[in-house]
């Protein structure tokens, strides 16, 4: 096919993603199957898909590309992305491809790639290979085998679970691949699904089941980084390393640092976090987006395993509600992610220069967009030095998956956070 006719914007830092029948189609996925087979060279490719309407035909096209290039396929069908990662490791795959666009709207689709060690392969790398590799068919066609790995995966993440009290959890998985396995998961845990609103907490998942979103007993959303703190606090011990993304609350650093648990901030995205976890031998990692990674799962994320740990955390604290556990990480005022359109990539350079000049007296970092931090000790006009007063930081970065910028601001006081938010918003107009 004509490589030049493919929209280059589908090749993201983390994966491949675009609007079905506009940016991507079966012909493109057929070619991508051949490219990924060529990269993997030999062995079997594990292929899974989420529950989007377009995922089945795109998966079939991708699989045909792998087979025509001469490699075998292990088809695990409709699964969560964490289950695909598990299958690659458990079945000895030479690599894996998950047909999904994660949390994007239904009209999108894409592919997440992993190597034989379940480490992520970026979409940009695949895009470059597409320009170089000869996509001729092999003399020998590969073979496809359909296999079900769900029981083994559920047994793994449910093993040795035991709680001593009844916990009512309201779970929303209707638009997620998690829904295919939820009843079996709960049965293995011995937990009954609670459909009422007066549950101890609520949980929901994204389409490919690698993100967990939590809500407290009053239906208030618990931000992803704070949920990560709840999970980490349940099992990390002194000397462990906890990785969190650089837009997470600094309360994580403070809280776990006091307990002898090392923390390190990472560039945002599973592509970077998994590599850092493996390099530093971290025990756990979390993202504000609701991804939770575990060393015990080969550094991969698992929304269902994270949910299990939340249940264990509540069981260990019978006198506390989940909002009480969340309040342990509420020492700062966090804006959450604020999104802005970024029409042209070249506009980013102008915006970056403007922010560098405006905040040149702060501690600047350019690992992921621009981050600037102002510890209170640097500011002589702190309104409340005893409480950290004027401590604040912000990060602005272009999204790796959408044509937008994301802004996050955090401060020691609500007033300062709002003031700085207005200041930066004015600067971006």
C-alpha positions as CSV (number, residue, x, y, z in Angstrom):
1,X,0.0,0.0,0.0
2,X,1.0,3.6,-0.4
3,X,2.8,4.5,2.9
4,X,2.7,8.2,2.0
5,X,-1.1,8.0,2.0
6,X,-1.2,7.2,5.8
7,X,-1.9,10.1,8.1
8,X,1.4,10.4,10.1
9,X,-0.5,11.7,13.1
10,X,-1.8,8.2,13.9
11,X,1.7,7.2,15.1
12,X,1.8,8.4,18.7
13,X,4.6,8.3,21.3
14,X,2.8,5.5,23.1
15,X,0.8,3.7,20.5
16,X,-1.2,4.0,17.2
17,X,-4.5,5.8,17.4
18,X,-7.0,7.5,15.0
19,X,-10.6,7.8,13.9
20,X,-11.9,4.7,12.2
21,X,-12.5,5.0,8.5
22,X,-11.0,8.5,8.5
23,X,-7.4,8.0,9.8
24,X,-7.3,4.2,10.0
25,X,-8.9,1.2,8.3
26,X,-8.4,-2.5,7.6
27,X,-5.9,-1.9,4.9
28,X,-3.7,0.1,7.2
29,X,-4.0,-2.5,10.0
30,X,-3.1,-5.3,7.5
31,X,0.1,-3.4,6.7
32,X,0.8,-2.8,10.4
33,X,0.4,-6.6,11.0
34,X,3.2,-7.2,8.5
35,X,5.4,-4.5,10.0
36,X,5.0,-5.8,13.5
37,X,5.7,-9.4,12.3
38,X,8.9,-8.1,10.6
39,X,10.0,-6.4,13.7
40,X,9.4,-9.5,15.8
41,X,11.3,-11.6,13.3
42,X,10.1,-15.0,14.6
43,X,7.9,-16.7,17.1
44,X,4.2,-16.1,17.8
45,X,2.4,-12.7,18.0
46,X,-0.3,-12.4,20.6
47,X,-3.3,-10.4,19.4
48,X,-6.2,-9.2,21.5
49,X,-9.0,-6.6,21.2
50,X,-11.4,-4.5,23.2
51,X,-15.1,-4.4,22.7
52,X,-15.4,-1.5,20.3
53,X,-17.5,-2.2,17.2
54,X,-14.6,-1.7,14.9
55,X,-12.1,-3.8,16.8
56,X,-13.1,-7.2,15.4
57,X,-12.5,-6.4,11.7
58,X,-9.4,-4.4,12.5
59,X,-8.0,-7.3,14.5
60,X,-8.8,-9.7,11.7
61,X,-6.9,-7.4,9.2
62,X,-3.9,-7.1,11.5
63,X,-3.8,-10.8,12.1
64,X,-4.0,-11.5,8.4
65,X,-0.9,-9.2,7.9
66,X,1.0,-11.2,10.5
67,X,0.1,-14.5,9.0
68,X,0.9,-13.4,5.4
69,X,4.3,-12.3,6.6
70,X,4.9,-15.8,7.8
71,X,4.5,-15.6,11.6
72,X,2.0,-17.4,13.8
73,X,-0.7,-15.7,15.8
74,X,-2.1,-16.5,19.3
75,X,-5.6,-14.9,19.2
76,X,-6.8,-14.2,22.8
77,X,-10.0,-12.5,21.5
78,X,-11.8,-9.9,23.5
79,X,-9.7,-9.1,26.6
80,X,-8.5,-6.2,28.7
81,X,-5.1,-4.7,27.9
82,X,-3.6,-6.1,31.1
83,X,-4.7,-9.5,30.1
84,X,-3.0,-9.1,26.7
85,X,0.3,-8.3,28.5
86,X,-0.2,-11.3,30.8
87,X,-0.8,-13.5,27.7
88,X,2.5,-12.4,26.0
89,X,4.5,-13.4,29.1
90,X,2.5,-16.5,29.9
91,X,2.4,-17.9,26.4
92,X,5.9,-17.0,25.4
93,X,4.9,-14.5,22.7
94,X,7.5,-12.7,20.6
95,X,5.3,-9.6,21.0
96,X,1.7,-8.5,21.5
97,X,-0.8,-6.2,19.8
98,X,-3.9,-4.9,21.6
99,X,-6.5,-3.5,19.2
100,X,-7.9,-0.5,21.3
101,X,-8.0,3.2,21.5
102,X,-8.1,3.0,25.3
103,X,-10.2,5.9,26.8
104,X,-10.8,7.7,23.5
105,X,-14.4,8.0,22.2
106,X,-16.1,5.1,20.3
107,X,-15.2,6.4,16.8
108,X,-11.5,6.0,17.6
109,X,-9.4,2.8,17.5
110,X,-5.7,1.9,17.4
111,X,-3.1,-0.5,18.6
112,X,-0.9,-0.8,21.7
113,X,2.3,-2.8,21.1
114,X,4.5,-4.7,23.5
115,X,7.7,-6.7,23.0
116,X,8.4,-10.2,24.3
117,X,9.2,-8.8,27.8
118,X,5.8,-6.9,27.9
119,X,7.7,-3.6,27.6
120,X,5.9,-1.0,25.4
121,X,6.8,-0.3,21.8
122,X,6.0,3.2,20.7
123,X,3.8,4.0,17.7
124,X,6.4,6.3,16.2
125,X,8.9,3.4,16.1
126,X,6.3,1.3,14.1
127,X,5.7,4.3,11.8
128,X,9.4,4.6,11.0
129,X,9.6,0.8,10.3
130,X,6.7,1.1,7.9
131,X,8.7,3.3,5.7
132,X,11.7,0.9,5.5
133,X,10.3,-2.7,5.6
134,X,9.5,-4.7,2.5
135,X,5.9,-5.9,3.0
136,X,5.9,-8.8,0.5
137,X,4.2,-12.0,1.6
138,X,6.2,-14.9,3.0
139,X,6.5,-18.2,1.1
140,X,5.1,-19.9,4.1
141,X,1.9,-18.6,5.8
142,X,1.7,-18.5,9.5
143,X,-0.9,-20.4,11.6
144,X,-3.5,-18.9,13.9
145,X,-4.5,-20.4,17.2
146,X,-7.4,-19.1,19.3
147,X,-6.8,-19.4,23.1
148,X,-8.5,-18.3,26.3
149,X,-6.2,-17.0,29.0
150,X,-8.8,-15.4,31.2
151,X,-9.0,-18.1,33.8
152,X,-5.3,-18.1,34.4
153,X,-5.2,-14.4,34.6
154,X,-8.1,-14.1,37.1
155,X,-6.6,-16.9,39.2
156,X,-3.3,-14.9,39.4
157,X,-4.8,-11.5,40.4
158,X,-7.3,-13.1,42.9
159,X,-4.9,-15.5,44.6
160,X,-4.6,-15.3,48.4
161,X,-7.3,-12.7,48.7
162,X,-9.0,-12.6,52.1
163,X,-11.0,-9.9,53.9
164,X,-12.9,-10.2,57.2
165,X,-15.8,-7.8,56.6
166,X,-18.5,-7.1,54.1
167,X,-17.7,-4.3,51.7
168,X,-20.3,-3.0,49.2
169,X,-18.9,-1.8,46.0
170,X,-20.8,-0.4,43.0
171,X,-19.0,-1.3,39.8
172,X,-19.7,0.2,36.4
173,X,-18.1,-1.9,33.6
174,X,-20.9,-1.7,30.9
175,X,-18.6,0.1,28.4
176,X,-15.5,-1.8,29.2
177,X,-13.9,-5.2,28.4
178,X,-13.8,-5.7,32.1
179,X,-17.5,-6.4,32.0
180,X,-16.8,-9.7,30.2
181,X,-14.9,-11.0,33.3
182,X,-16.4,-9.0,36.2
183,X,-18.7,-11.7,37.6
184,X,-16.0,-14.3,37.6
185,X,-13.6,-11.9,39.2
186,X,-16.0,-11.0,42.0
187,X,-16.9,-14.7,42.6
188,X,-13.2,-15.6,43.0
189,X,-12.9,-12.8,45.5
190,X,-16.1,-13.7,47.3
191,X,-17.4,-10.2,46.8
192,X,-21.0,-9.5,45.9
193,X,-21.8,-6.8,43.3
194,X,-23.7,-4.0,44.9
195,X,-26.0,-2.1,42.5
196,X,-27.2,0.5,44.9
197,X,-25.9,4.0,45.4
198,X,-25.2,3.5,49.2
199,X,-22.1,1.5,48.6
200,X,-18.8,1.8,50.4
201,X,-17.4,3.1,47.1
202,X,-17.9,2.9,43.3
203,X,-15.5,1.8,40.6
204,X,-15.5,2.2,36.9
205,X,-13.2,1.2,34.0
206,X,-12.2,2.5,30.5
207,X,-12.9,0.5,27.3
208,X,-9.8,-1.7,27.4
209,X,-9.8,-2.1,31.1
210,X,-6.4,-0.8,32.1
211,X,-7.7,2.3,34.0
212,X,-9.6,2.3,37.3
213,X,-11.6,5.2,38.4
214,X,-12.8,5.4,42.1
215,X,-15.6,7.3,43.7
216,X,-16.1,7.6,47.5
217,X,-19.1,6.8,49.6
218,X,-20.7,10.1,48.7
219,X,-20.2,9.6,44.9
220,X,-17.3,12.1,44.8
221,X,-14.6,11.1,42.3
222,X,-11.2,10.3,43.9
223,X,-8.5,11.7,41.7
224,X,-6.2,9.1,40.2
225,X,-3.0,10.1,42.0
226,X,-4.8,10.0,45.4
227,X,-6.3,6.6,44.6
228,X,-2.7,5.6,43.8
229,X,-1.8,6.7,47.3
230,X,-4.5,4.6,48.9
231,X,-3.3,1.6,46.9
232,X,0.4,2.2,47.7
233,X,-0.3,2.7,51.4
234,X,-1.8,-0.7,51.7
235,X,1.3,-2.8,50.8
236,X,4.4,-0.7,50.4
237,X,7.0,-1.0,53.1
238,X,10.1,0.9,54.2
239,X,12.8,0.8,51.6
240,X,10.4,0.2,48.7
241,X,10.4,2.5,45.6
242,X,7.1,4.2,44.5
243,X,7.0,5.8,41.0
244,X,4.3,8.4,40.2
245,X,3.8,10.7,37.2
246,X,5.1,14.2,37.5
247,X,1.7,15.8,37.6
248,X,0.6,13.9,40.7
249,X,0.2,15.7,44.0
250,X,3.3,16.4,46.0
251,X,1.4,15.0,49.0
252,X,2.6,11.5,47.8
253,X,6.2,12.5,48.1
254,X,5.6,14.0,51.6
255,X,3.5,11.2,53.0
256,X,5.6,8.2,51.8
257,X,8.9,10.0,52.4
258,X,8.0,10.3,56.1
259,X,7.5,6.5,56.1
260,X,10.9,5.7,54.6
261,X,9.5,4.8,51.2
262,X,11.4,6.3,48.3
263,X,9.5,8.2,45.6
264,X,10.4,9.3,42.2
265,X,8.5,11.3,39.6
266,X,8.3,10.0,36.0
267,X,7.5,11.4,32.6
268,X,3.8,10.8,31.9
269,X,2.6,7.6,30.1
270,X,2.9,3.9,30.5
271,X,5.7,3.9,27.8
272,X,8.0,5.8,30.2
273,X,6.7,4.6,33.6
274,X,7.3,0.9,32.8
275,X,10.8,1.5,31.6
276,X,11.6,3.6,34.7
277,X,10.1,1.0,37.0
278,X,12.1,-1.8,35.5
279,X,15.3,0.3,35.5
280,X,14.9,1.3,39.2
281,X,13.2,-1.9,40.4
282,X,10.2,0.0,41.7
283,X,7.5,-2.0,43.5
284,X,4.5,0.1,42.4
285,X,3.7,3.0,40.2
286,X,0.6,5.2,39.6
287,X,-0.7,7.8,37.2
288,X,-3.2,10.5,37.7
289,X,-5.0,9.0,34.7
290,X,-5.9,5.9,36.8
291,X,-3.2,3.4,35.6
292,X,-1.6,1.4,38.4
293,X,1.5,-0.7,37.8
294,X,2.8,-3.6,39.9
295,X,6.2,-5.2,40.0
296,X,4.5,-8.5,40.9
297,X,2.7,-8.3,37.5
298,X,6.0,-7.8,35.6
299,X,5.7,-4.0,35.9
300,X,2.4,-4.0,34.0
301,X,-0.8,-2.2,35.0
302,X,-4.0,-4.0,36.2
303,X,-7.2,-2.1,37.0
304,X,-8.8,-5.3,38.5
305,X,-5.8,-6.0,40.7
306,X,-5.8,-2.4,41.8
307,X,-9.5,-2.8,42.8
308,X,-8.6,-5.9,44.8
309,X,-5.9,-3.9,46.7
310,X,-8.5,-1.1,47.4
311,X,-10.8,-3.7,49.0
312,X,-7.9,-5.0,51.1
313,X,-7.1,-1.4,52.2
314,X,-10.6,-0.8,53.4
315,X,-10.6,-4.1,55.2
316,X,-7.5,-3.2,57.1
317,X,-9.1,0.1,58.2
318,X,-12.6,-1.0,59.4
319,X,-13.2,2.3,61.3
320,X,-12.5,4.4,58.2
321,X,-14.3,5.2,55.0
322,X,-12.6,5.4,51.7
323,X,-12.8,9.2,51.9
324,X,-10.8,9.0,55.1
325,X,-8.1,7.1,53.3
326,X,-8.1,9.7,50.5
327,X,-7.8,12.5,53.0
328,X,-4.3,11.3,53.9
329,X,-3.2,12.9,50.6
330,X,-5.1,16.1,50.7
331,X,-2.4,18.5,51.9
332,X,-2.3,20.5,48.7
333,X,-4.8,22.2,46.3
334,X,-4.6,20.6,42.8
335,X,-6.3,21.9,39.7
336,X,-6.6,18.6,37.9
337,X,-5.9,18.5,34.2
338,X,-7.1,21.6,32.3
339,X,-7.1,21.1,28.5
340,X,-6.5,23.6,25.7
341,X,-6.6,23.1,21.9
342,X,-3.2,23.0,20.2
343,X,-4.0,23.4,16.5
344,X,-0.4,23.3,15.2
345,X,2.6,21.6,16.7
346,X,4.8,24.6,15.9
347,X,2.7,26.7,18.2
348,X,4.1,24.8,21.1
349,X,7.6,26.3,20.7
350,X,6.2,29.8,21.0
351,X,4.1,28.9,24.1
352,X,7.1,27.2,25.7
353,X,9.3,30.2,25.2
354,X,6.7,32.5,26.7
355,X,6.5,30.4,29.8
356,X,10.2,30.0,30.2
357,X,10.7,33.7,30.2
358,X,7.7,34.5,32.5
359,X,8.8,31.9,35.2
360,X,12.6,32.1,34.8
361,X,13.0,32.5,38.6
362,X,11.5,29.1,39.3
363,X,13.1,25.7,39.1
364,X,12.4,24.6,35.5
365,X,12.3,21.1,34.1
366,X,11.6,20.1,30.4
367,X,11.4,16.3,30.7
368,X,7.7,16.4,29.8
369,X,6.6,19.8,28.4
370,X,7.5,22.4,31.0
371,X,7.4,22.1,34.7
372,X,8.2,25.0,37.1
373,X,8.3,24.7,40.8
374,X,8.5,27.4,43.5
375,X,9.3,26.0,47.0
376,X,8.2,28.4,49.7
377,X,11.8,28.9,50.9
378,X,12.6,30.7,47.7
379,X,9.8,33.3,48.1
380,X,10.2,36.1,50.6
381,X,6.6,37.2,50.4
382,X,5.1,33.9,51.6
383,X,1.7,34.6,53.1
384,X,2.1,31.8,55.7
385,X,5.7,30.5,55.9
386,X,4.9,28.1,58.7
387,X,2.5,26.3,56.4
388,X,4.6,26.3,53.3
389,X,2.5,29.3,52.2
390,X,3.6,30.2,48.7
391,X,4.7,26.7,47.6
392,X,3.4,26.0,44.1
393,X,4.2,24.3,40.8
394,X,2.7,23.8,37.4
395,X,3.2,21.6,34.3
396,X,2.1,22.3,30.8
397,X,2.6,19.7,28.1
398,X,1.3,18.8,24.7
399,X,-0.7,15.6,24.7
400,X,0.8,12.5,23.1
401,X,-2.6,11.2,22.0
402,X,-4.7,14.3,21.1
403,X,-4.2,17.8,19.5
404,X,-4.4,19.5,22.9
405,X,-2.2,20.9,25.7
406,X,-2.7,19.8,29.4
407,X,-2.2,22.2,32.3
408,X,-1.8,21.2,35.9
409,X,-1.2,23.5,38.9
410,X,-0.8,22.7,42.6
411,X,-0.3,25.0,45.5
412,X,-0.2,24.9,49.3
413,X,-3.3,27.2,49.5
414,X,-6.4,27.3,47.4
415,X,-6.1,31.0,46.9
416,X,-2.6,30.7,45.5
417,X,-3.6,27.9,43.2
418,X,-6.5,29.9,41.8
419,X,-4.4,33.0,41.4
420,X,-1.7,31.2,39.5
421,X,-4.3,29.4,37.3
422,X,-5.8,32.7,36.3
423,X,-2.3,34.1,35.6
424,X,-1.2,31.2,33.4
425,X,-4.6,31.1,31.6
426,X,-4.2,34.8,30.7
427,X,-0.7,34.1,29.4
428,X,-2.0,31.4,27.1
429,X,-4.7,33.5,25.5
